[in-house]
């Protein structure tokens, strides 16, 4: 019996890892594999779990202190696959999924150090390790030389079916805001250190200097802080030119992706970079930074920033965002995005189970 550990649904109410796990288990759930799910009552508080109606049986887990339960499980099973760095001492084989090495590369708190420790211990005990990109695979083998490379398997994240091109020829509304197609830049997600948001503002400043005046639309993340507003003004951008949207549906996000001038995602580090893949599937131009898993999403392109060099914003702007080159790039990215498929990733995961 394969036991799938849903503990991530207790750790996140809404987040990338819990979305990944929900997309995975809903596909494994309809397979012919002998599986069961381990979770406590608190799992239902997660946004993605609340939308799942699982077919296979669920084993109830005592909902005690979740961080204490993260250390190890005592569940008996053939294969134990946890959603978040937990292993079982009574399983014949353990499978662990690793999404990135953010905690190790850019620690900012004791929590990062604790999670890095849990990750390392899980990899010590794992019989198979699933990673979501070649970048994460390289990071893992560099950080943990004790891991057998043959036990590490890349299964990419997928792009939801709700994301496809929805090009508009006239203005459209999102709440009280009105946007014109190809007349705004888009940024999606949180704005922590690794996301390199200050570069986004410098890019907008350079675009304005080049005569390209367009608003910046932020989707998700916390409200802009006073220091961020100060930086926006320091870049010569008006407060009205930066708009922050939260709580939007995938339908609205699809429309924003499909009609933006470009998605800006100059992250210093990404274990995958789902917004880039989603935007590409919608036919958007993706302006990313080189040097992380984003390279696997966008492939070989001139429309990527080399963060170690000066003048990269100007260089990319000179390539043109409205011309034939940009349109060709949008089409190339859309085709490339087809490699990020939830069904294909889950099929590969089930092959890993069978090999164990």
C-alpha positions as CSV (number, residue, x, y, z in Angstrom):
1,X,0.0,0.0,0.0
2,X,1.2,3.5,-0.9
3,X,0.5,6.1,1.8
4,X,0.4,9.7,0.7
5,X,1.0,12.2,3.5
6,X,-1.1,15.3,3.2
7,X,0.7,17.2,6.0
8,X,1.4,20.2,3.7
9,X,-2.3,21.1,3.9
10,X,-1.9,21.8,7.6
11,X,1.3,23.9,7.0
12,X,-0.2,26.1,4.3
13,X,-3.7,27.6,3.8
14,X,-2.7,28.6,0.3
15,X,0.7,28.1,-1.4
16,X,2.7,26.7,-4.2
17,X,3.6,23.4,-2.6
18,X,0.1,22.6,-1.5
19,X,-1.1,23.4,-5.0
20,X,1.5,21.0,-6.4
21,X,0.4,18.3,-4.0
22,X,-3.3,18.8,-4.7
23,X,-2.7,18.6,-8.4
24,X,-0.7,15.4,-7.9
25,X,-2.9,13.5,-5.6
26,X,-6.1,14.2,-7.5
27,X,-4.6,12.4,-10.4
28,X,-3.0,9.6,-8.4
29,X,-6.4,9.2,-6.7
30,X,-8.1,8.0,-9.8
31,X,-5.4,5.5,-10.7
32,X,-5.5,1.7,-10.0
33,X,-2.7,1.9,-7.4
34,X,-3.4,0.7,-3.9
35,X,-3.2,4.0,-2.1
36,X,-4.4,5.7,1.1
37,X,-4.1,9.3,2.4
38,X,-2.8,10.4,5.8
39,X,-4.2,13.6,7.2
40,X,-5.7,15.3,10.2
41,X,-9.0,17.3,10.3
42,X,-7.1,20.6,9.9
43,X,-6.2,19.6,6.3
44,X,-9.6,20.8,5.2
45,X,-8.6,24.4,6.0
46,X,-6.3,24.5,3.0
47,X,-7.8,26.1,-0.1
48,X,-6.7,23.4,-2.5
49,X,-7.6,20.5,-0.2
50,X,-11.1,21.9,0.3
51,X,-11.8,21.5,-3.4
52,X,-10.9,17.8,-3.5
53,X,-13.2,14.8,-3.2
54,X,-10.8,12.0,-2.7
55,X,-11.9,8.5,-3.7
56,X,-9.4,6.4,-1.8
57,X,-9.5,6.0,1.9
58,X,-8.1,8.5,4.3
59,X,-6.3,7.6,7.5
60,X,-7.0,10.0,10.3
61,X,-4.0,11.4,12.1
62,X,-3.9,13.0,15.5
63,X,-3.8,16.7,15.0
64,X,-1.1,17.4,17.6
65,X,1.6,20.0,17.2
66,X,2.3,19.9,13.5
67,X,6.0,20.9,13.6
68,X,6.7,18.1,16.1
69,X,4.9,15.6,13.8
70,X,7.1,16.7,10.9
71,X,10.1,14.9,12.3
72,X,9.0,11.4,11.5
73,X,6.0,9.1,11.1
74,X,5.4,5.6,12.4
75,X,2.9,4.6,9.8
76,X,3.2,1.1,8.4
77,X,3.0,0.9,4.6
78,X,5.0,-0.2,1.5
79,X,5.7,3.3,0.2
80,X,5.4,6.5,2.2
81,X,5.4,9.7,0.2
82,X,5.1,12.9,2.2
83,X,4.1,16.3,0.8
84,X,6.7,18.0,3.1
85,X,10.0,16.4,4.2
86,X,8.5,13.7,6.5
87,X,9.5,10.0,6.3
88,X,8.2,6.9,8.0
89,X,10.4,4.5,10.0
90,X,7.9,1.7,9.3
91,X,7.7,2.0,5.5
92,X,9.5,-0.3,3.1
93,X,10.4,2.7,1.0
94,X,10.2,6.5,1.4
95,X,9.7,9.0,-1.3
96,X,10.5,12.7,-0.8
97,X,9.6,15.7,-3.0
98,X,12.0,18.7,-3.1
99,X,10.9,21.9,-4.6
100,X,13.9,24.2,-4.2
101,X,16.9,25.1,-2.0
102,X,15.8,28.6,-1.0
103,X,16.2,27.8,2.7
104,X,19.8,26.7,2.1
105,X,20.9,29.3,-0.4
106,X,19.2,32.4,1.1
107,X,18.4,31.7,4.8
108,X,16.8,34.7,6.6
109,X,15.5,33.1,9.8
110,X,15.8,30.2,12.2
111,X,12.8,28.7,10.4
112,X,14.9,28.4,7.2
113,X,17.6,26.6,9.1
114,X,15.1,24.2,10.7
115,X,13.5,23.4,7.3
116,X,16.9,22.9,5.8
117,X,17.7,20.4,8.6
118,X,14.4,18.5,8.0
119,X,15.1,18.4,4.2
120,X,18.5,17.0,4.7
121,X,17.3,14.3,7.1
122,X,14.5,13.4,4.7
123,X,17.0,13.0,1.9
124,X,19.2,10.8,4.1
125,X,16.2,8.4,4.6
126,X,14.7,8.6,1.1
127,X,14.7,5.7,-1.4
128,X,13.6,8.0,-4.2
129,X,13.7,11.8,-4.4
130,X,11.4,13.7,-6.7
131,X,12.5,17.2,-7.8
132,X,10.6,19.8,-9.9
133,X,13.4,20.9,-12.1
134,X,16.9,20.1,-13.3
135,X,18.0,23.2,-11.4
136,X,16.7,21.7,-8.1
137,X,18.4,18.4,-9.0
138,X,21.7,20.1,-9.4
139,X,21.3,22.1,-6.2
140,X,20.4,18.9,-4.3
141,X,23.4,16.9,-5.5
142,X,25.7,19.8,-4.7
143,X,24.3,20.3,-1.2
144,X,24.0,16.6,-0.4
145,X,26.8,14.6,-2.0
146,X,25.7,11.5,-0.1
147,X,22.6,11.2,-2.3
148,X,22.8,8.6,-5.2
149,X,22.1,10.6,-8.4
150,X,20.2,7.6,-9.7
151,X,17.6,8.1,-6.9
152,X,16.8,11.6,-8.0
153,X,13.9,12.0,-10.5
154,X,12.8,15.3,-12.3
155,X,9.1,15.7,-12.7
156,X,8.1,19.2,-13.7
157,X,5.2,21.1,-12.3
158,X,2.3,21.4,-14.7
159,X,0.1,24.3,-15.9
160,X,-3.6,24.2,-15.1
161,X,-6.1,23.8,-17.9
162,X,-7.6,27.2,-17.1
163,X,-4.5,28.9,-18.6
164,X,-4.7,29.4,-22.4
165,X,-4.5,32.5,-24.7
166,X,-7.4,34.9,-24.4
167,X,-6.3,37.8,-26.4
168,X,-8.6,40.8,-26.4
169,X,-8.9,43.7,-28.8
170,X,-10.5,46.2,-26.4
171,X,-10.2,47.3,-22.8
172,X,-11.3,45.0,-20.0
173,X,-12.2,45.4,-16.4
174,X,-10.9,43.8,-13.3
175,X,-12.9,45.0,-10.3
176,X,-12.8,48.8,-10.5
177,X,-9.7,48.8,-12.7
178,X,-9.7,49.1,-16.5
179,X,-6.8,47.7,-18.6
180,X,-5.9,48.0,-22.2
181,X,-4.3,45.0,-24.0
182,X,-0.5,45.1,-24.4
183,X,-0.4,48.4,-22.4
184,X,0.7,47.1,-19.0
185,X,3.5,45.1,-17.4
186,X,2.6,42.3,-15.1
187,X,4.2,40.9,-12.0
188,X,2.8,37.8,-10.2
189,X,3.6,36.5,-6.7
190,X,5.4,37.5,-3.5
191,X,8.1,40.1,-3.4
192,X,10.7,38.5,-1.1
193,X,14.5,38.9,-1.5
194,X,14.9,36.2,-4.1
195,X,12.1,37.6,-6.3
196,X,14.3,40.7,-7.0
197,X,11.4,43.2,-7.0
198,X,13.7,46.2,-6.9
199,X,14.9,45.2,-10.4
200,X,11.3,45.3,-11.6
201,X,11.1,48.9,-10.5
202,X,14.4,49.8,-12.1
203,X,13.1,48.1,-15.3
204,X,10.0,50.3,-15.2
205,X,12.2,53.4,-14.7
206,X,14.3,52.5,-17.7
207,X,11.2,51.8,-19.8
208,X,9.8,55.2,-18.9
209,X,13.2,56.8,-19.9
210,X,12.9,55.0,-23.3
211,X,9.5,56.5,-23.8
212,X,7.6,53.3,-23.0
213,X,5.1,54.5,-20.3
214,X,2.9,51.7,-19.1
215,X,1.4,50.8,-15.7
216,X,2.7,47.9,-13.5
217,X,0.1,45.5,-12.3
218,X,1.1,43.4,-9.3
219,X,-0.9,40.2,-8.5
220,X,-0.8,38.5,-5.2
221,X,1.6,39.0,-2.3
222,X,1.3,41.3,0.7
223,X,0.2,44.9,0.4
224,X,3.0,47.2,-0.7
225,X,5.1,48.4,2.3
226,X,6.0,52.1,3.0
227,X,9.5,51.3,1.9
228,X,8.3,49.8,-1.3
229,X,6.2,52.8,-2.1
230,X,9.2,55.0,-1.3
231,X,11.3,53.0,-3.8
232,X,8.5,53.3,-6.4
233,X,8.6,57.1,-6.1
234,X,12.4,57.1,-6.1
235,X,12.3,55.4,-9.5
236,X,10.2,58.3,-10.8
237,X,7.0,56.2,-11.0
238,X,3.7,57.7,-10.0
239,X,1.6,55.9,-7.3
240,X,-1.2,55.6,-9.8
241,X,1.0,53.7,-12.2
242,X,1.4,50.7,-9.8
243,X,-1.7,48.7,-9.0
244,X,-2.0,45.8,-6.7
245,X,-4.6,43.1,-7.2
246,X,-5.3,40.2,-4.7
247,X,-7.8,37.4,-4.5
248,X,-8.4,37.1,-8.2
249,X,-9.6,34.0,-10.0
250,X,-7.7,31.9,-12.5
251,X,-10.0,33.3,-15.2
252,X,-9.0,36.8,-14.4
253,X,-5.3,35.9,-14.1
254,X,-5.5,34.2,-17.5
255,X,-6.9,37.4,-19.0
256,X,-4.1,39.4,-17.4
257,X,-1.4,37.0,-18.6
258,X,-2.8,36.9,-22.1
259,X,-3.0,40.6,-22.7
260,X,0.1,42.0,-20.8
261,X,2.9,43.6,-22.6
262,X,5.2,41.3,-20.7
263,X,5.4,39.3,-17.5
264,X,8.4,40.5,-15.4
265,X,10.0,37.7,-13.3
266,X,13.7,38.6,-12.7
267,X,14.1,36.2,-9.8
268,X,17.6,35.7,-8.3
269,X,16.5,32.1,-7.6
270,X,13.6,29.8,-8.5
271,X,13.1,26.1,-7.9
272,X,10.6,26.2,-10.8
273,X,8.8,29.5,-11.5
274,X,5.1,28.6,-12.1
275,X,4.0,32.1,-13.1
276,X,6.4,32.1,-16.0
277,X,5.0,28.8,-17.3
278,X,1.4,29.9,-16.8
279,X,2.1,33.2,-18.6
280,X,3.9,31.4,-21.5
281,X,0.9,29.1,-21.9
282,X,-1.3,32.1,-22.2
283,X,0.9,33.5,-25.0
284,X,2.6,36.2,-22.9
285,X,6.1,37.5,-23.4
286,X,8.1,36.4,-20.4
287,X,11.1,38.6,-19.3
288,X,13.0,36.4,-16.8
289,X,16.5,36.4,-15.2
290,X,19.1,33.8,-16.2
291,X,20.7,31.5,-13.7
292,X,17.8,29.5,-12.1
293,X,15.0,27.0,-13.1
294,X,13.5,29.9,-15.1
295,X,16.0,29.0,-17.8
296,X,14.2,25.6,-18.2
297,X,10.9,27.3,-18.7
298,X,12.0,30.0,-21.2
299,X,14.8,28.1,-22.9
300,X,17.4,29.9,-25.1
301,X,16.3,33.4,-25.5
302,X,17.6,37.0,-25.8
303,X,14.6,38.2,-23.7
304,X,16.2,37.2,-20.4
305,X,18.2,39.4,-18.0
306,X,21.8,38.6,-17.1
307,X,21.7,40.1,-13.6
308,X,25.5,40.3,-13.3
309,X,25.6,42.8,-16.2
310,X,24.7,46.5,-16.2
311,X,22.3,47.8,-18.8
312,X,20.3,44.6,-19.1
313,X,16.9,46.4,-18.9
314,X,17.9,48.7,-21.7
315,X,19.2,45.8,-23.8
316,X,15.9,43.9,-23.5
317,X,13.8,46.9,-24.2
318,X,15.8,47.6,-27.4
319,X,14.9,44.1,-28.6
320,X,11.4,45.4,-28.9
321,X,8.2,44.4,-27.1
322,X,5.7,45.2,-29.9
323,X,7.6,44.0,-32.9
324,X,7.8,40.8,-34.9
325,X,10.6,39.5,-32.8
326,X,8.4,39.8,-29.7
327,X,5.5,38.0,-31.4
328,X,7.7,35.2,-32.5
329,X,9.0,34.9,-28.9
330,X,5.5,34.7,-27.5
331,X,4.6,31.9,-29.9
332,X,7.8,30.0,-29.1
333,X,7.2,30.3,-25.4
334,X,3.6,29.1,-25.7
335,X,4.8,25.9,-27.6
336,X,7.5,25.3,-25.1
337,X,5.1,25.6,-22.2
338,X,3.4,22.4,-23.3
339,X,6.1,20.4,-21.7
340,X,4.8,21.4,-18.3
341,X,1.9,19.0,-17.9
342,X,0.3,17.7,-14.7
343,X,-0.8,14.4,-16.2
344,X,2.7,13.6,-17.6
345,X,4.3,14.5,-14.3
346,X,1.9,12.3,-12.3
347,X,2.4,9.4,-14.8
348,X,6.2,9.6,-14.2
349,X,5.6,9.7,-10.4
350,X,3.6,6.5,-10.6
351,X,6.4,4.9,-12.6
352,X,8.7,5.8,-9.7
353,X,6.3,4.1,-7.3
354,X,6.2,1.0,-9.4
355,X,10.0,0.8,-9.6
356,X,10.2,0.8,-5.9
